[in-house]
Amino acid sequence: MPWLSYQKALNRALGDELARDPAVFVLGEDVRVAVSTVTAGLFKRFGPDRVLDTPLSEQAFTGFATGAALSGRRPVIEFQIPALLYLAFEQIVNQAHKFSLMTGGQARVPVTYLVPGSGSKTGWAGQHSDHPYALFAHAGVKTVVPATPEDAYGLLTTAIRDDDPVVVFAPAAALTARVDVDFARLGPVPLGVGRVHREGGDVTVVAVGHLVHDALAVAEELAGDVSVEVFDPRTAYPFDWDGLAASVAKTGRLVVVDDSNRMCGLAAEVVATAAERFDLLAPPVRVTRPDGAVVPFAPALDRAVQPDRAQLAAAVLKALKH
Amino acid sequence: MTRAPDTDAGLYRAVRLIRRFEERAVELVRSGDVVGGIHPYTGQEAIAAGVCAALREDDVITSTHRGHGHVLAKGADPGRVLAELAGRATGLNRGRGGSMHAADFGLGILGANAIVGANGAITAGAAWAARQEGGDRVAVSFFGDGAVNQGVLLEAFNLAALWRLPVLFVCENNGYATTLTVADGVAGTITGRGAAFGMPSVTVDGMDPRAVLGAAREAVDRARAGDGPSLVECVTYRFDAHHTWEHKARPRYRTEEEVRSGRERDPVVIQGARLADPERELVDAEVEAALADAVAFALGSPHPDPVGALDFLYATGMRARPGGGG
């Protein structure tokens, strides 16, 4: 079977959806020459009416996508840098997301915001290293963080077909992941349905994006002593609470790893909901970036604020002490 | 009501309807039937009437937080607009939008927008989509003089001009961004903003429906012909408060003399003078009857069921987790 990289999976999903639905179009900075590579070949294949190079005008082209979506199109915006979402936050959260309710159901805004390279890229410093998915989940914007190439393909496909705005965060550290996959079996993956990557009986580790691979590595490392279940919700919002409940019902213990900031982050929500709803045998533990972290430049400093495997392993062992 | 026809009688009916609608709406704010207050459009009616008279039903508009006039001139039913202001289930937006978000997609009204300048970019996208569909539909973005300092609007000018989109940018320069005067808020000129992007940009008398119609028609023709966007600055005067809260807060930013002098050029009077007496009186009576029906419809309509407060949150019908405990 052929290899498929995460990056190529995103490219393939874009190409397949552009080919399937004439309403789909891609826009963003440098998408014609595919600086980020996820739009590679699309301009040549679909032309300038389907692949639009935009000026550096994040607010305008994000609002533009809303207007096009209100008029029946399905825009996919590529943001080269996650922090650009801050510039377009008004257009996404205050406009696109609110249109359906504010118009009493008259409007659909099927825009996909694709962010390849979210999170730390080691050495890209303060303004290029955020992983701001919790902000969108908090606002109620559908928020996806795929971990694997087949999920990247499937979730991006679903996001494009969804009638609501969806932000797809492709973590920088996951982009090089590759799997051996039968292309014929690639297909849409529903939003809000988690995936158990590894079954276990002692503790559930929740992770999204590249952290799933860290969680799997830690599970393997501890395999002789602890049976770790790795649960990937795949979408931060909507979150698969039932899937997590089923996993925790089996293990009774919960650890969450999340490389967004600790305060009001995804881990905070998972732990809070677990405290309300689940019968836990031990207090839940979370491993995150520090509160309010600004990612420092020097590689050792960057790594110091990221959750790592040693912290995760320690958290798992801590959860087991009770 | 149907969209304002481009005759003198049609223009008069539109300005008269908007004027009386706003006056009635202010009364309903005072009585408590319209909650949240409104941003009255009185004095600026000639702009909505003139621009919308240059449009077809399949053209689209986006509007501002001061949007009732645009929505009515594009053909929205006054009863349903008023029901929306009163937060009723029969409102244009089923009571989910209120005064600042009135929308009627069936009539090409893509929504009033409460963030100043935000609708410019949305309009550019709608215009692009219209062109992709083929045909010669155009899109209009209404905004105030305050919006010309918003970066997103200037970015939208660039996109529209660069891609020669069929857009008409209509600046309603009423002299004040809430309380800040144009002199204190705008460097250069408003038409200069458009000219900088290579857009034909003109200033017209925004108190005269005919003058607005003339400029709008030229711009719309240019857009339909594929010659790109235009900017029309309509110089007007807001007769009333920025918002009805001024009734209580009474911020001091313009003199009584200025307001009195501004009111002297009244678009309803200017356009009314173009009709013979019996015709004008007939329109007045017809507007009064339509508004009486609108008020009765709005105030007689049911309030929305609180159980459905978050209905329509997602176009896909997804339901949000409830917030209450237990």
Chai-1 contact restraints between the chains, C-beta under 6 A:
chainA,res_idxA,chainB,res_idxB,connection_type,confidence,min_distance_angstrom,max_distance_angstrom,comment,restraint_id
A,S57,B,E155,contact,1.0,0.0,6.0,A-B,restraint_1
A,Q59,B,V152,contact,1.0,0.0,6.0,A-B,restraint_2
A,Q59,B,E155,contact,1.0,0.0,6.0,A-B,restraint_3
A,A60,B,A121,contact,1.0,0.0,6.0,A-B,restraint_4
A,A60,B,V152,contact,1.0,0.0,6.0,A-B,restraint_5
A,A60,B,E155,contact,1.0,0.0,6.0,A-B,restraint_6
A,A60,B,A156,contact,1.0,0.0,6.0,A-B,restraint_7
A,A60,B,L159,contact,1.0,0.0,6.0,A-B,restraint_8
A,G63,B,A121,contact,1.0,0.0,6.0,A-B,restraint_9
A,G63,B,I122,contact,1.0,0.0,6.0,A-B,restraint_10
A,F64,B,A121,contact,1.0,0.0,6.0,A-B,restraint_11
A,F64,B,A124,contact,1.0,0.0,6.0,A-B,restraint_12
A,F64,B,G125,contact,1.0,0.0,6.0,A-B,restraint_13
A,A65,B,G125,contact,1.0,0.0,6.0,A-B,restraint_14
A,T66,B,I122,contact,1.0,0.0,6.0,A-B,restraint_15
A,G67,B,I122,contact,1.0,0.0,6.0,A-B,restraint_16
A,G67,B,T123,contact,1.0,0.0,6.0,A-B,restraint_17
A,G67,B,G125,contact,1.0,0.0,6.0,A-B,restraint_18
A,G67,B,A126,contact,1.0,0.0,6.0,A-B,restraint_19
A,A68,B,G125,contact,1.0,0.0,6.0,A-B,restraint_20
A,A68,B,W128,contact,1.0,0.0,6.0,A-B,restraint_21
A,A68,B,A129,contact,1.0,0.0,6.0,A-B,restraint_22
A,L70,B,L110,contact,1.0,0.0,6.0,A-B,restraint_23
A,S71,B,A126,contact,1.0,0.0,6.0,A-B,restraint_24
A,S71,B,A129,contact,1.0,0.0,6.0,A-B,restraint_25
A,R73,B,A129,contact,1.0,0.0,6.0,A-B,restraint_26
A,S100,B,F312,contact,1.0,0.0,6.0,A-B,restraint_27
A,S100,B,A315,contact,1.0,0.0,6.0,A-B,restraint_28
A,L101,B,R96,contact,1.0,0.0,6.0,A-B,restraint_29
A,L101,B,F312,contact,1.0,0.0,6.0,A-B,restraint_30
A,L101,B,L313,contact,1.0,0.0,6.0,A-B,restraint_31
A,M102,B,R96,contact,1.0,0.0,6.0,A-B,restraint_32
A,M102,B,G97,contact,1.0,0.0,6.0,A-B,restraint_33
A,M102,B,H101,contact,1.0,0.0,6.0,A-B,restraint_34
A,T103,B,N93,contact,1.0,0.0,6.0,A-B,restraint_35
A,T103,B,A103,contact,1.0,0.0,6.0,A-B,restraint_36
A,G104,B,N93,contact,1.0,0.0,6.0,A-B,restraint_37
A,G104,B,R94,contact,1.0,0.0,6.0,A-B,restraint_38
A,G104,B,R96,contact,1.0,0.0,6.0,A-B,restraint_39
A,G104,B,F312,contact,1.0,0.0,6.0,A-B,restraint_40
A,G105,B,F312,contact,1.0,0.0,6.0,A-B,restraint_41
A,Q106,B,A103,contact,1.0,0.0,6.0,A-B,restraint_42
A,Q106,B,F105,contact,1.0,0.0,6.0,A-B,restraint_43
A,R108,B,A315,contact,1.0,0.0,6.0,A-B,restraint_44
A,D163,B,A315,contact,1.0,0.0,6.0,A-B,restraint_45
A,D163,B,T316,contact,1.0,0.0,6.0,A-B,restraint_46
A,D164,B,Y314,contact,1.0,0.0,6.0,A-B,restraint_47
A,D164,B,A315,contact,1.0,0.0,6.0,A-B,restraint_48
A,D164,B,T316,contact,1.0,0.0,6.0,A-B,restraint_49
